[in-house]
Amino acid sequence: MKQGELWYANLNPVVGSEQAGMRPLLIISGNLLNTYLNVVICCPLTTKIKNYKGNVILNPNNENNLAETSEVLTFHIRSVSKDRFVKKIGKVSRDELRLVKKCLDEILTY
């Protein structure tokens, strides 16, 4: 599991308005953490595009292998056990990952 990869994961059970179900996650934690810990830090994706300010929209391509246009829900950032991960889908580009990090920086700064 590496930073920038997209994986399907089972997020059930959840509480409240957390993102639920089997869905793609974008791994945003660094590779050192990903190698040595049993959790990775991720942002879930949704195909219900709301265009929340700063969220990155990913269009399907041969690199990410997404079936539909998806929005990275940066405000739903969470640590997820590696046991929840089911299958690697693909990865995002460096530019897309940079935009996700920029959005996270804005969320955490302001």
TIKOLKOL-849395 format. One record per residue (C-alpha): residue number from 1; residue in three letters; y, z, x. Coordinates in nm, 3 decimals. Layout:
<pt n="NUM" res="ALA" Y="Y" Z="Z" X="X"/>
...
% end
This chain:
<pt n="1" res="MET" Y="0.000" Z="0.000" X="0.000"/>
<pt n="2" res="LYS" Y="0.327" Z="-0.114" X="0.150"/>
<pt n="3" res="GLN" Y="0.695" Z="-0.108" X="0.061"/>
<pt n="4" res="GLY" Y="0.789" Z="-0.404" X="-0.156"/>
<pt n="5" res="GLU" Y="0.442" Z="-0.457" X="-0.301"/>
<pt n="6" res="LEU" Y="0.380" Z="-0.484" X="-0.674"/>
<pt n="7" res="TRP" Y="0.072" Z="-0.309" X="-0.817"/>
<pt n="8" res="TYR" Y="-0.073" Z="-0.252" X="-1.162"/>
<pt n="9" res="ALA" Y="-0.105" Z="0.120" X="-1.229"/>
<pt n="10" res="ASN" Y="-0.209" Z="0.338" X="-1.520"/>
<pt n="11" res="LEU" Y="0.078" Z="0.577" X="-1.590"/>
<pt n="12" res="ASN" Y="-0.090" Z="0.761" X="-1.880"/>
<pt n="13" res="PRO" Y="-0.055" Z="1.042" X="-1.969"/>
<pt n="14" res="VAL" Y="0.323" Z="1.072" X="-1.972"/>
<pt n="15" res="VAL" Y="0.579" Z="1.310" X="-2.121"/>
<pt n="16" res="GLY" Y="0.889" Z="1.225" X="-2.321"/>
<pt n="17" res="SER" Y="1.054" Z="0.891" X="-2.246"/>
<pt n="18" res="GLU" Y="0.871" Z="0.824" X="-1.918"/>
<pt n="19" res="GLN" Y="0.729" Z="0.472" X="-1.884"/>
<pt n="20" res="ALA" Y="0.369" Z="0.470" X="-2.004"/>
<pt n="21" res="GLY" Y="0.056" Z="0.261" X="-1.996"/>
<pt n="22" res="MET" Y="-0.084" Z="0.001" X="-1.760"/>
<pt n="23" res="ARG" Y="0.215" Z="-0.168" X="-1.599"/>
<pt n="24" res="PRO" Y="0.342" Z="-0.316" X="-1.276"/>
<pt n="25" res="LEU" Y="0.507" Z="-0.082" X="-1.026"/>
<pt n="26" res="LEU" Y="0.724" Z="-0.171" X="-0.729"/>
<pt n="27" res="ILE" Y="0.654" Z="0.046" X="-0.424"/>
<pt n="28" res="ILE" Y="0.986" Z="0.152" X="-0.272"/>
<pt n="29" res="SER" Y="0.877" Z="0.433" X="-0.038"/>
<pt n="30" res="GLY" Y="0.857" Z="0.358" X="0.333"/>
<pt n="31" res="ASN" Y="0.533" Z="0.259" X="0.498"/>
<pt n="32" res="LEU" Y="0.504" Z="0.583" X="0.698"/>
<pt n="33" res="LEU" Y="0.495" Z="0.785" X="0.374"/>
<pt n="34" res="ASN" Y="0.267" Z="0.526" X="0.214"/>
<pt n="35" res="THR" Y="0.018" Z="0.558" X="0.500"/>
<pt n="36" res="TYR" Y="-0.011" Z="0.935" X="0.523"/>
<pt n="37" res="LEU" Y="0.053" Z="1.080" X="0.177"/>
<pt n="38" res="ASN" Y="-0.153" Z="1.054" X="-0.142"/>
<pt n="39" res="VAL" Y="0.154" Z="0.952" X="-0.342"/>
<pt n="40" res="VAL" Y="0.395" Z="0.661" X="-0.322"/>
<pt n="41" res="ILE" Y="0.746" Z="0.638" X="-0.464"/>
<pt n="42" res="CYS" Y="0.775" Z="0.359" X="-0.720"/>
<pt n="43" res="CYS" Y="0.987" Z="0.200" X="-0.988"/>
<pt n="44" res="PRO" Y="0.812" Z="0.071" X="-1.301"/>
<pt n="45" res="LEU" Y="0.872" Z="-0.278" X="-1.436"/>
<pt n="46" res="THR" Y="0.920" Z="-0.385" X="-1.796"/>
<pt n="47" res="THR" Y="0.921" Z="-0.723" X="-1.967"/>
<pt n="48" res="LYS" Y="1.161" Z="-0.588" X="-2.231"/>
<pt n="49" res="ILE" Y="1.474" Z="-0.701" X="-2.046"/>
<pt n="50" res="LYS" Y="1.774" Z="-0.479" X="-2.122"/>
<pt n="51" res="ASN" Y="1.989" Z="-0.584" X="-1.823"/>
<pt n="52" res="TYR" Y="2.079" Z="-0.228" X="-1.735"/>
<pt n="53" res="LYS" Y="2.360" Z="-0.229" X="-1.479"/>
<pt n="54" res="GLY" Y="2.219" Z="-0.268" X="-1.130"/>
<pt n="55" res="ASN" Y="1.856" Z="-0.325" X="-1.228"/>
<pt n="56" res="VAL" Y="1.697" Z="-0.621" X="-1.056"/>
<pt n="57" res="ILE" Y="1.544" Z="-0.896" X="-1.270"/>
<pt n="58" res="LEU" Y="1.233" Z="-1.055" X="-1.119"/>
<pt n="59" res="ASN" Y="1.135" Z="-1.405" X="-1.224"/>
<pt n="60" res="PRO" Y="0.768" Z="-1.500" X="-1.183"/>
<pt n="61" res="ASN" Y="0.685" Z="-1.688" X="-0.863"/>
<pt n="62" res="ASN" Y="0.398" Z="-1.740" X="-0.619"/>
<pt n="63" res="GLU" Y="0.499" Z="-1.436" X="-0.414"/>
<pt n="64" res="ASN" Y="0.523" Z="-1.172" X="-0.688"/>
<pt n="65" res="ASN" Y="0.254" Z="-1.324" X="-0.916"/>
<pt n="66" res="LEU" Y="0.416" Z="-1.174" X="-1.225"/>
<pt n="67" res="ALA" Y="0.318" Z="-1.330" X="-1.558"/>
<pt n="68" res="GLU" Y="0.661" Z="-1.275" X="-1.717"/>
<pt n="69" res="THR" Y="1.022" Z="-1.213" X="-1.620"/>
<pt n="70" res="SER" Y="1.050" Z="-0.838" X="-1.557"/>
<pt n="71" res="GLU" Y="1.321" Z="-0.578" X="-1.502"/>
<pt n="72" res="VAL" Y="1.282" Z="-0.315" X="-1.228"/>
<pt n="73" res="LEU" Y="1.364" Z="0.018" X="-1.394"/>
<pt n="74" res="THR" Y="1.525" Z="0.191" X="-1.099"/>
<pt n="75" res="PHE" Y="1.634" Z="0.490" X="-1.308"/>
<pt n="76" res="HIS" Y="1.265" Z="0.565" X="-1.379"/>
<pt n="77" res="ILE" Y="1.188" Z="0.620" X="-1.008"/>
<pt n="78" res="ARG" Y="0.888" Z="0.850" X="-0.959"/>
<pt n="79" res="SER" Y="0.618" Z="0.960" X="-0.721"/>
<pt n="80" res="VAL" Y="0.281" Z="0.828" X="-0.831"/>
<pt n="81" res="SER" Y="-0.064" Z="0.930" X="-0.713"/>
<pt n="82" res="LYS" Y="-0.252" Z="0.653" X="-0.534"/>
<pt n="83" res="ASP" Y="-0.540" Z="0.729" X="-0.774"/>
<pt n="84" res="ARG" Y="-0.337" Z="0.565" X="-1.055"/>
<pt n="85" res="PHE" Y="-0.317" Z="0.229" X="-0.878"/>
<pt n="86" res="VAL" Y="-0.560" Z="-0.035" X="-1.002"/>
<pt n="87" res="LYS" Y="-0.481" Z="-0.375" X="-0.850"/>
<pt n="88" res="LYS" Y="-0.229" Z="-0.535" X="-0.616"/>
<pt n="89" res="ILE" Y="-0.029" Z="-0.811" X="-0.785"/>
<pt n="90" res="GLY" Y="0.202" Z="-0.943" X="-0.512"/>
<pt n="91" res="LYS" Y="0.530" Z="-0.851" X="-0.348"/>
<pt n="92" res="VAL" Y="0.904" Z="-0.894" X="-0.386"/>
<pt n="93" res="SER" Y="1.130" Z="-1.070" X="-0.137"/>
<pt n="94" res="ARG" Y="1.333" Z="-0.876" X="0.120"/>
<pt n="95" res="ASP" Y="1.650" Z="-0.967" X="-0.071"/>
<pt n="96" res="GLU" Y="1.508" Z="-0.835" X="-0.399"/>
<pt n="97" res="LEU" Y="1.397" Z="-0.512" X="-0.228"/>
<pt n="98" res="ARG" Y="1.743" Z="-0.477" X="-0.074"/>
<pt n="99" res="LEU" Y="1.901" Z="-0.511" X="-0.421"/>
<pt n="100" res="VAL" Y="1.668" Z="-0.243" X="-0.562"/>
<pt n="101" res="LYS" Y="1.763" Z="-0.008" X="-0.277"/>
<pt n="102" res="LYS" Y="2.132" Z="-0.083" X="-0.340"/>
<pt n="103" res="CYS" Y="2.090" Z="0.008" X="-0.707"/>
<pt n="104" res="LEU" Y="1.912" Z="0.331" X="-0.611"/>
<pt n="105" res="ASP" Y="2.192" Z="0.416" X="-0.370"/>
<pt n="106" res="GLU" Y="2.447" Z="0.366" X="-0.649"/>
<pt n="107" res="ILE" Y="2.246" Z="0.581" X="-0.891"/>
<pt n="108" res="LEU" Y="2.216" Z="0.861" X="-0.636"/>
<pt n="109" res="THR" Y="2.575" Z="0.842" X="-0.512"/>
<pt n="110" res="TYR" Y="2.791" Z="0.824" X="-0.822"/>
% end
